[in-house]
């Protein structure tokens, strides 16, 4: 439902659902980098953990998304807030390494007007 709401075409959603992906996380100081490796694509996202805004281009509609990422006060979660240019949707992504780093928990919350998708 999340990919549909974001405008990802059906064929791409179908391919994504069948793909095995590997996630590589690199954390150094105030920099958090996630690299997703899949059979046909590798995507790297770099985030500044100090709240410095970063701009990212949406692969779906090529719009520019503003990303602000911070660490929670207890240092356990990385929170990213994505703001879309048309102001019709916003996204909050919470990331947390659990069980001494063996488990990666991501909560992705997309708000589109009154509709909230997790």
C-alpha positions as a Markdown table, in Angstrom:
| # | Residue | x | y | z |
|---|---|---|---|---|
| 1 | Unk | 0.0 | 0.0 | 0.0 |
| 2 | Unk | 2.9 | 2.4 | 0.7 |
| 3 | Unk | 4.4 | 2.0 | -2.7 |
| 4 | Unk | 1.0 | 2.4 | -4.4 |
| 5 | Unk | 0.4 | 5.6 | -2.4 |
| 6 | Unk | 3.7 | 7.0 | -3.5 |
| 7 | Unk | 2.9 | 6.4 | -7.1 |
| 8 | Unk | 5.2 | 3.5 | -7.8 |
| 9 | Unk | 3.9 | 1.7 | -11.0 |
| 10 | Unk | 2.4 | -1.8 | -10.6 |
| 11 | Unk | 5.2 | -3.6 | -12.4 |
| 12 | Unk | 7.9 | -2.0 | -10.3 |
| 13 | Unk | 5.9 | -2.9 | -7.1 |
| 14 | Unk | 5.7 | -6.5 | -8.2 |
| 15 | Unk | 9.4 | -6.6 | -9.0 |
| 16 | Unk | 10.3 | -5.0 | -5.6 |
| 17 | Unk | 8.1 | -7.5 | -3.7 |
| 18 | Unk | 10.0 | -10.5 | -5.2 |
| 19 | Unk | 13.5 | -9.1 | -4.8 |
| 20 | Unk | 16.0 | -10.2 | -2.2 |
| 21 | Unk | 17.9 | -7.1 | -0.9 |
| 22 | Unk | 21.0 | -6.6 | 1.2 |
| 23 | Unk | 21.3 | -3.5 | 3.4 |
| 24 | Unk | 24.7 | -2.2 | 4.3 |
| 25 | Unk | 24.8 | 0.5 | 7.1 |
| 26 | Unk | 27.8 | 2.7 | 7.7 |
| 27 | Unk | 27.8 | 5.0 | 10.7 |
| 28 | Unk | 30.7 | 7.4 | 11.2 |
| 29 | Unk | 30.3 | 10.4 | 13.5 |
| 30 | Unk | 27.3 | 12.4 | 12.4 |
| 31 | Unk | 27.0 | 10.5 | 9.1 |
| 32 | Unk | 24.6 | 7.6 | 8.5 |
| 33 | Unk | 24.8 | 5.8 | 5.1 |
| 34 | Unk | 22.5 | 3.1 | 3.9 |
| 35 | Unk | 23.3 | 1.1 | 0.8 |
| 36 | Unk | 20.6 | -1.2 | -0.6 |
| 37 | Unk | 22.0 | -3.8 | -2.9 |
| 38 | Unk | 19.5 | -5.8 | -5.1 |
| 39 | Unk | 20.1 | -7.8 | -8.3 |
| 40 | Unk | 19.4 | -4.9 | -10.7 |
| 41 | Unk | 20.1 | -1.8 | -8.6 |
| 42 | Unk | 22.2 | -0.4 | -5.9 |
| 43 | Unk | 20.9 | 2.7 | -4.1 |
| 44 | Unk | 22.9 | 4.7 | -1.5 |
| 45 | Unk | 21.3 | 7.2 | 0.9 |
| 46 | Unk | 23.5 | 9.5 | 3.0 |
| 47 | Unk | 22.0 | 11.2 | 6.0 |
| 48 | Unk | 23.4 | 13.9 | 8.3 |
| 49 | Unk | 22.5 | 13.0 | 11.9 |
| 50 | Unk | 22.8 | 16.6 | 13.1 |
| 51 | Unk | 19.6 | 17.7 | 11.4 |
| 52 | Unk | 21.3 | 19.4 | 8.5 |
| 53 | Unk | 18.8 | 19.2 | 5.6 |
| 54 | Unk | 19.7 | 17.1 | 2.6 |
| 55 | Unk | 18.0 | 17.0 | -0.7 |
| 56 | Unk | 17.1 | 13.8 | -2.5 |
| 57 | Unk | 15.5 | 13.1 | -5.9 |
| 58 | Unk | 12.5 | 10.8 | -5.9 |
| 59 | Unk | 13.0 | 7.9 | -8.2 |
| 60 | Unk | 9.2 | 7.8 | -8.8 |
| 61 | Unk | 8.4 | 11.3 | -10.0 |
| 62 | Unk | 11.8 | 13.0 | -10.0 |
| 63 | Unk | 10.7 | 15.6 | -7.5 |
| 64 | Unk | 13.1 | 16.9 | -4.9 |
| 65 | Unk | 12.5 | 15.7 | -1.4 |
| 66 | Unk | 13.9 | 17.5 | 1.7 |
| 67 | Unk | 15.3 | 15.1 | 4.3 |
| 68 | Unk | 16.1 | 16.1 | 7.9 |
| 69 | Unk | 17.6 | 13.3 | 10.0 |
| 70 | Unk | 18.3 | 13.4 | 13.7 |
| 71 | Unk | 19.1 | 10.9 | 16.5 |
| 72 | Unk | 16.7 | 10.5 | 19.5 |
| 73 | Unk | 17.9 | 11.9 | 22.8 |
| 74 | Unk | 18.7 | 8.4 | 24.1 |
| 75 | Unk | 20.7 | 7.7 | 20.9 |
| 76 | Unk | 18.8 | 4.6 | 20.1 |
| 77 | Unk | 16.8 | 5.7 | 17.0 |
| 78 | Unk | 17.6 | 7.5 | 13.8 |
| 79 | Unk | 14.6 | 9.6 | 12.7 |
| 80 | Unk | 14.2 | 11.0 | 9.2 |
| 81 | Unk | 11.5 | 13.5 | 8.2 |
| 82 | Unk | 10.9 | 13.8 | 4.5 |
| 83 | Unk | 9.1 | 16.8 | 3.1 |
| 84 | Unk | 7.7 | 16.7 | -0.4 |
| 85 | Unk | 7.5 | 19.8 | -2.6 |
| 86 | Unk | 3.8 | 19.7 | -3.3 |
| 87 | Unk | 3.0 | 19.5 | 0.5 |
| 88 | Unk | 0.4 | 16.8 | -0.2 |
| 89 | Unk | 2.4 | 14.1 | 1.7 |
| 90 | Unk | 5.0 | 13.8 | 4.4 |
| 91 | Unk | 7.0 | 10.8 | 5.6 |
| 92 | Unk | 8.7 | 9.9 | 8.9 |
| 93 | Unk | 11.0 | 7.0 | 9.0 |
| 94 | Unk | 12.3 | 5.6 | 12.3 |
| 95 | Unk | 15.4 | 3.3 | 12.2 |
| 96 | Unk | 16.7 | 1.3 | 15.1 |
| 97 | Unk | 19.4 | -1.4 | 15.4 |
| 98 | Unk | 18.3 | -4.0 | 18.0 |
| 99 | Unk | 19.7 | -7.2 | 19.5 |
| 100 | Unk | 23.3 | -5.9 | 19.4 |
| 101 | Unk | 22.9 | -4.9 | 15.8 |
| 102 | Unk | 21.6 | -8.2 | 14.5 |
| 103 | Unk | 18.1 | -6.8 | 13.8 |
| 104 | Unk | 17.2 | -3.6 | 11.9 |
| 105 | Unk | 13.8 | -2.3 | 12.7 |
| 106 | Unk | 12.3 | 0.4 | 10.4 |
| 107 | Unk | 9.0 | 2.1 | 10.8 |
| 108 | Unk | 7.9 | 4.1 | 7.8 |
| 109 | Unk | 4.9 | 6.4 | 8.3 |
| 110 | Unk | 3.5 | 8.2 | 5.2 |
| 111 | Unk | 0.9 | 10.9 | 5.7 |
| 112 | Unk | -1.2 | 12.0 | 2.7 |
| 113 | Unk | -3.8 | 14.5 | 3.9 |
| 114 | Unk | -6.0 | 12.6 | 6.4 |
| 115 | Unk | -4.7 | 9.2 | 5.4 |
| 116 | Unk | -1.8 | 7.6 | 7.3 |
| 117 | Unk | 0.0 | 4.5 | 6.0 |
| 118 | Unk | 2.5 | 2.5 | 8.0 |
